[in-house]
Amino acid sequence: MKNTNLKFILIACLVLIASVKSYSQISKVEIIATGLTCSMCSNAINKQLKATVGVDSVSTDLNTNTFLVYFKKDSKVMPRVLKEGVEKAGFFIGSFVITMPVENLKAASDKTISLNGSTFILLNEGPNGSTGETKLKIYDKGYVTQKEYKKLLKMFSKVASYPLDNEDDYHIKIII
């Protein structure tokens, strides 16, 4: 009897833990940096990203110059802060991909999402009712290479807010 009660309590606890909803807004960010020539360059960016308030951990892939930044629970770190960290280390961003729960992507009728005082403007269709996490790529100046940004200026010429350099507006596409 005692053994059965322990099993029941253990199973109930596991179900409860599995059903708890995550309230983190952005769960991780994948940054591809440009201009790195050695592991010390990577180390400089790594230190800057780890020093950012709200960052839980940073993992690095030296072959692709990719940094995966994981956030603490309920962290409200915005992309601009991470971009400034990479630039403070003396490098630039070639690609910036955000991973966040689909539940946080409630787009208004004008395809905008407000999050922590910033506006994310969808350049493609919104989420199609899926659940789980989705990846969003930022296409603004400073979040892509200069060469790519020049092409994007022509491509998104009909989006009135795209050529403006507002630091709190992020133009995004859902990629997964």
C-alpha positions, -999 to 999 in steps of 0.1 A, spaced: 0 0 0 28 24 10 47 16 -22 15 23 -43 10 57 -27 46 67 -34 42 57 -71 10 76 -74 25 107 -58 56 104 -81 34 101 -112 12 130 -101 43 152 -96 57 143 -130 24 151 -147 23 184 -129 58 194 -138 53 185 -175 21 205 -177 35 238 -162 35 264 -189 67 283 -196 64 321 -192 97 330 -208 91 353 -237 122 346 -258 138 312 -249 170 314 -270 187 333 -297 211 321 -324 236 347 -334 261 342 -363 289 368 -359 311 381 -387 347 391 -387 360 365 -363 394 352 -371 404 331 -340 391 316 -309 401 347 -289 376 367 -310 349 342 -301 359 343 -265 354 381 -265 319 378 -278 312 349 -254 322 370 -224 301 400 -235 270 378 -240 274 360 -207 277 394 -189 243 404 -202 216 406 -175 191 378 -180 214 354 -199 216 320 -185 242 304 -207 260 308 -240 273 280 -262 297 285 -291 303 267 -324 337 279 -336 333 263 -371 303 284 -379 309 314 -356 275 307 -341 265 316 -305 234 301 -289 222 323 -261 198 308 -235 178 330 -212 168 328 -176 131 322 -168 110 353 -172 140 372 -188 130 403 -208 163 407 -228 156 423 -262 177 417 -293 191 452 -292 210 444 -260 226 413 -275 235 432 -307 252 459 -286 272 432 -267 285 417 -300 294 452 -313 311 461 -280 333 431 -285 343 446 -319 323 424 -342 291 424 -362 260 402 -366 255 382 -398 223 365 -387 200 368 -357 173 341 -351 150 342 -321 132 311 -307 101 318 -287 68 301 -278 40 304 -305 17 315 -277 36 348 -275 30 356 -312 -4 372 -310 -2 395 -340 -25 425 -343 -44 432 -375 -15 453 -388 9 423 -384 27 437 -353 35 420 -321 43 441 -290 68 425 -266 85 443 -236 80 477 -251 93 467 -286 74 461 -318 80 431 -340 66 436 -375 58 404 -394 71 405 -430 53 372 -438 22 354 -426 16 349 -389 16 316 -370 -8 291 -385 -22 277 -353 7 255 -344 19 250 -309 53 248 -293 82 270 -303 89 289 -335 119 306 -350 119 342 -361 147 359 -381 153 396 -377 160 414 -410 169 449 -398 201 468 -403 227 455 -379 211 420 -376 221 409 -411 252 416 -432 255 450 -450 254 432 -484 222 414 -474 206 446 -460 211 464 -493 192 436 -511 165 436 -484 160 474 -488 148 468 -523 128 437 -514 109 454 -485 105 488 -502 67 486 -498 70 482 -460 70 518 -448 88 512 -415 116 491 -429 141 518 -440 137 537 -407 164 531 -381 141 527 -351 160 505 -326 128 493 -310 111 480 -342 122 446 -354 112 433 -389 109 396 -387 99 365 -407 87 333 -392 112 307 -406 99 276 -387 
